[in-house]
Amino acid sequence: TAQRVGRLRAAMEAVKTEVHDTTEANWVEVLLNIATAKGLRNLLIGADTPHGAALQARAPAGLALKGYSESIDAWRDVLFDDVDAALTLAKSAIAETGALVLWPTPAEPRLMSLVPSVHFCLLDAATIHADFHSAITAEGWKDGLPTNALLISGPSKTADIQQTLAYGAHGPRELVLLVRHADAKSPGEAA
């Protein structure tokens, strides 16, 4: 697991993804500290998700939590104009390519990872696979896939003809990955 985490971290940091090691006990605190440092006003969370409930239980001061509970037609303008960030849960990740695997659901539709300027993604370290073949085999992808499976390898980026790189043109300009470890301490934390 440590090797897969290290390889995933290196690949994702190479494309400007912020990667933070967390635990079950501190991931909410880490997310809130990052949100405060970035000056975020609000955070979109999925409807009836355990990680959304963990944030709501904390009742963060200064950060409004918005639940994704309406159809896109009912609140398109709010989503595109007034939502600073969103939190989604990754199904897994692929260390070799530095990619997160998201399987959108009605509780966490794909727009949550595509529209807000900052995308927080929570990933359980135990779900990091060595390579794509390992992921599809271990997770039984042959038995069925969602309508939209997403492989995310960093924040949105594009370049013009002069090869000037710009972030956030077609999606989030920042990707913040919270790797949640099952251990009592996250790697690198002093004893």
KOLBA-454028 format. One record per residue (C-alpha): residue number from 0; residue in three letters; x, z negated, y negated. Coordinates in nm, 4 decimals, padded with zeros to 6 digits, always signed. Layout:
<pts>
PT     n   res         c1         c3         c2
PT   NUM   ALA          X          Z          Y
...
</pts>
This chain:
<pts>
PT     n   res         c1         c3         c2
PT     0   THR   +00.0000   +00.0000   +00.0000
PT     1   ALA   +00.2773   -00.0875   -00.2450
PT     2   GLN   +00.4396   +00.2548   -00.1939
PT     3   ARG   +00.1082   +00.4363   -00.2451
PT     4   VAL   +00.0376   +00.2331   -00.5611
PT     5   GLY   +00.3854   +00.3102   -00.6947
PT     6   ARG   +00.3548   +00.6801   -00.6246
PT     7   LEU   +00.0068   +00.6991   -00.7797
PT     8   ARG   +00.1272   +00.5070   -01.0865
PT     9   ALA   +00.4275   +00.7366   -01.1384
PT    10   ALA   +00.2180   +01.0528   -01.1071
PT    11   MET   -00.0571   +00.9289   -01.3382
PT    12   GLU   +00.1719   +00.7807   -01.6027
PT    13   ALA   +00.3574   +01.1143   -01.6131
PT    14   VAL   +00.0370   +01.2690   -01.7556
PT    15   LYS   -00.0321   +00.9888   -02.0072
PT    16   THR   -00.2672   +00.7714   -01.8021
PT    17   GLU   -00.2466   +00.3990   -01.8783
PT    18   VAL   -00.2141   +00.2106   -01.5482
PT    19   HIS   -00.2683   -00.1664   -01.5236
PT    20   ASP   -00.2367   -00.3825   -01.2123
PT    21   THR   -00.5189   -00.6350   -01.1865
PT    22   THR   -00.6847   -00.8650   -00.9358
PT    23   GLU   -01.0448   -00.9415   -00.8511
PT    24   ALA   -01.0105   -01.2523   -01.0691
PT    25   ASN   -00.8617   -01.0920   -01.3822
PT    26   TRP   -00.9669   -00.7254   -01.4078
PT    27   VAL   -01.2499   -00.8036   -01.6508
PT    28   GLU   -01.0133   -00.9960   -01.8796
PT    29   VAL   -00.7574   -00.7133   -01.8678
PT    30   LEU   -01.0247   -00.4542   -01.9542
PT    31   LEU   -01.1565   -00.6650   -02.2440
PT    32   ASN   -00.8058   -00.7151   -02.3845
PT    33   ILE   -00.7406   -00.3402   -02.3727
PT    34   ALA   -01.0789   -00.2654   -02.5337
PT    35   THR   -01.0021   -00.5114   -02.8146
PT    36   ALA   -00.6547   -00.3633   -02.8698
PT    37   LYS   -00.8075   -00.0143   -02.8929
PT    38   GLY   -01.0758   -00.1314   -03.1374
PT    39   LEU   -01.3629   -00.0193   -02.9142
PT    40   ARG   -01.7122   -00.1137   -03.0308
PT    41   ASN   -01.9018   -00.0432   -02.7093
PT    42   LEU   -01.8626   +00.0334   -02.3421
PT    43   LEU   -02.0977   +00.2291   -02.1182
PT    44   ILE   -02.1543   +00.0757   -01.7755
PT    45   GLY   -02.3465   +00.2002   -01.4748
PT    46   ALA   -02.6944   +00.0771   -01.3957
PT    47   ASP   -02.6988   -00.2048   -01.1410
PT    48   THR   -02.3331   -00.1832   -01.0347
PT    49   PRO   -02.1310   -00.4883   -00.9240
PT    50   HIS   -01.8520   -00.4128   -01.1731
PT    51   GLY   -02.1048   -00.3653   -01.4544
PT    52   ALA   -02.2659   -00.6976   -01.3609
PT    53   ALA   -01.9217   -00.8660   -01.3693
PT    54   LEU   -01.8753   -00.7470   -01.7274
PT    55   GLN   -02.2270   -00.8504   -01.8278
PT    56   ALA   -02.1736   -01.1977   -01.6817
PT    57   ARG   -01.8740   -01.2357   -01.9089
PT    58   ALA   -02.0825   -01.1472   -02.2185
PT    59   PRO   -01.7867   -01.0109   -02.4161
PT    60   ALA   -01.7846   -01.0920   -02.7877
PT    61   GLY   -01.7301   -00.7913   -03.0095
PT    62   LEU   -01.7912   -00.5332   -02.7363
PT    63   ALA   -02.1465   -00.4120   -02.6850
PT    64   LEU   -02.2268   -00.3135   -02.3273
PT    65   LYS   -02.4610   -00.0175   -02.2867
PT    66   GLY   -02.6248   +00.0496   -01.9529
PT    67   TYR   -02.6656   +00.4085   -01.8341
PT    68   SER   -03.0315   +00.3806   -01.7484
PT    69   GLU   -03.2037   +00.6813   -01.9075
PT    70   SER   -03.2009   +01.0524   -01.8373
PT    71   ILE   -02.9517   +01.2537   -02.0407
PT    72   ASP   -03.2331   +01.4231   -02.2321
PT    73   ALA   -03.3552   +01.0874   -02.3630
PT    74   TRP   -03.0246   +00.9837   -02.5194
PT    75   ARG   -02.7893   +01.2825   -02.5413
PT    76   ASP   -02.7050   +01.2217   -02.9083
PT    77   VAL   -02.6184   +00.8553   -02.8488
PT    78   LEU   -02.3981   +00.9394   -02.5495
PT    79   PHE   -02.2052   +01.2123   -02.7295
PT    80   ASP   -02.1840   +01.0514   -03.0745
PT    81   ASP   -02.1990   +00.6732   -03.0395
PT    82   VAL   -02.0370   +00.5717   -02.7094
PT    83   ASP   -01.6692   +00.4755   -02.7424
PT    84   ALA   -01.5812   +00.4238   -02.3759
PT    85   ALA   -01.7175   +00.4103   -02.0220
PT    86   LEU   -01.6274   +00.2278   -01.7025
PT    87   THR   -01.6609   +00.3894   -01.3603
PT    88   LEU   -01.5515   +00.2889   -01.0120
PT    89   ALA   -01.3256   +00.5256   -00.8211
PT    90   LYS   -01.4142   +00.5867   -00.4589
PT    91   SER   -01.0448   +00.6227   -00.3820
PT    92   ALA   -00.7242   +00.7877   -00.5000
PT    93   ILE   -00.4593   +01.0265   -00.3714
PT    94   ALA   -00.1036   +00.9024   -00.4261
PT    95   GLU   +00.0758   +01.2315   -00.3604
PT    96   THR   -00.1006   +01.4192   -00.6407
PT    97   GLY   -00.1904   +01.1267   -00.8652
PT    98   ALA   -00.5645   +01.1928   -00.8496
PT    99   LEU   -00.8652   +00.9628   -00.8643
PT   100   VAL   -01.1636   +01.0469   -00.6453
PT   101   LEU   -01.5017   +00.9841   -00.8101
PT   102   TRP   -01.8310   +01.0367   -00.6317
PT   103   PRO   -02.0975   +01.0246   -00.9017
PT   104   THR   -02.4256   +00.8505   -00.8221
PT   105   PRO   -02.7501   +00.8038   -01.0141
PT   106   ALA   -02.6098   +00.4637   -01.1220
PT   107   GLU   -02.2843   +00.6241   -01.2446
PT   108   PRO   -02.3443   +00.9915   -01.3244
PT   109   ARG   -02.0480   +01.2217   -01.3818
PT   110   LEU   -02.1113   +01.2315   -01.7577
PT   111   MET   -01.9792   +00.8752   -01.7748
PT   112   SER   -01.6316   +00.9994   -01.6841
PT   113   LEU   -01.6513   +01.3193   -01.8875
PT   114   VAL   -01.8059   +01.2392   -02.2268
PT   115   PRO   -01.6750   +00.9164   -02.3896
PT   116   SER   -01.3335   +00.9284   -02.5596
PT   117   VAL   -01.1939   +00.6523   -02.3395
PT   118   HIS   -01.2541   +00.6399   -01.9648
PT   119   PHE   -01.1806   +00.3122   -01.7858
PT   120   CYS   -01.1624   +00.3576   -01.4110
PT   121   LEU   -01.1550   +00.0672   -01.1657
PT   122   LEU   -00.9754   +00.1420   -00.8378
PT   123   ASP   -00.9272   -00.0853   -00.5395
PT   124   ALA   -00.5634   -00.0591   -00.4270
PT   125   ALA   -00.6670   -00.0573   -00.0606
PT   126   THR   -00.8455   +00.2767   -00.1147
PT   127   ILE   -00.5333   +00.4699   -00.2202
PT   128   HIS   -00.4510   +00.7363   +00.0383
PT   129   ALA   -00.1102   +00.8974   +00.0851
PT   130   ASP   -00.2366   +01.2556   +00.0539
PT   131   PHE   -00.5517   +01.4681   +00.0337
PT   132   HIS   -00.5755   +01.5156   +00.4109
PT   133   SER   -00.5618   +01.1385   +00.4655
PT   134   ALA   -00.8404   +01.0876   +00.2096
PT   135   ILE   -01.0807   +01.3418   +00.3555
PT   136   THR   -01.0126   +01.2260   +00.7112
PT   137   ALA   -01.0358   +00.8499   +00.6514
PT   138   GLU   -01.3464   +00.8828   +00.4341
PT   139   GLY   -01.5275   +01.1312   +00.6586
PT   140   TRP   -01.5793   +01.3988   +00.3951
PT   141   LYS   -01.6860   +01.6426   +00.6682
PT   142   ASP   -02.0007   +01.4320   +00.7119
PT   143   GLY   -02.1214   +01.4966   +00.3601
PT   144   LEU   -02.0211   +01.5136   -00.0032
PT   145   PRO   -02.2104   +01.4358   -00.3207
PT   146   THR   -02.3327   +01.7192   -00.5404
PT   147   ASN   -02.0399   +01.6608   -00.7762
PT   148   ALA   -01.7169   +01.5152   -00.6399
PT   149   LEU   -01.4523   +01.4704   -00.9075
PT   150   LEU   -01.0744   +01.4628   -00.8753
PT   151   ILE   -00.9280   +01.3254   -01.1985
PT   152   SER   -00.5545   +01.3409   -01.2585
PT   153   GLY   -00.5324   +01.2225   -01.6194
PT   154   PRO   -00.6985   +01.2414   -01.9582
PT   155   SER   -00.8500   +01.5720   -02.0672
PT   156   LYS   -00.5902   +01.8118   -02.2010
PT   157   THR   -00.5587   +02.1717   -02.3073
PT   158   ALA   -00.2985   +02.3921   -02.4743
PT   159   ASP   -00.3243   +02.6851   -02.7098
PT   160   ILE   -00.1334   +03.0102   -02.6818
PT   161   GLN   +00.1665   +02.8485   -02.8526
PT   162   GLN   +00.1641   +02.5791   -02.5808
PT   163   THR   +00.0675   +02.3009   -02.8210
PT   164   LEU   -00.0846   +02.0300   -02.6000
PT   165   ALA   -00.3992   +01.8548   -02.7230
PT   166   TYR   -00.5770   +01.5619   -02.5557
PT   167   GLY   -00.9509   +01.5058   -02.5508
PT   168   ALA   -01.0682   +01.8581   -02.6261
PT   169   HIS   -01.2889   +01.8835   -02.3162
PT   170   GLY   -01.3339   +01.5215   -02.2120
PT   171   PRO   -01.1790   +01.1773   -02.2533
PT   172   ARG   -00.8618   +01.1679   -02.4625
PT   173   GLU   -00.7563   +00.8477   -02.2844
PT   174   LEU   -00.7724   +00.7439   -01.9199
PT   175   VAL   -00.7151   +00.3760   -01.8421
PT   176   LEU   -00.6749   +00.2977   -01.4737
PT   177   LEU   -00.7261   -00.0597   -01.3562
PT   178   VAL   -00.5778   -00.0950   -01.0073
PT   179   ARG   -00.7478   -00.3958   -00.8490
PT   180   HIS   -00.5370   -00.5687   -00.5848
PT   181   ALA   -00.6865   -00.7912   -00.3181
PT   182   ASP   -00.3932   -01.0345   -00.3396
PT   183   ALA   -00.4126   -01.3481   -00.5526
PT   184   LYS   -00.1460   -01.2029   -00.7831
PT   185   SER   -00.1013   -00.8485   -00.9018
PT   186   PRO   +00.2392   -00.6861   -00.8396
PT   187   GLY   +00.5026   -00.7886   -01.0889
PT   188   GLU   +00.3232   -01.1125   -01.1785
PT   189   ALA   +00.5483   -01.4190   -01.1710
PT   190   ALA   +00.4881   -01.6805   -00.9036
</pts>
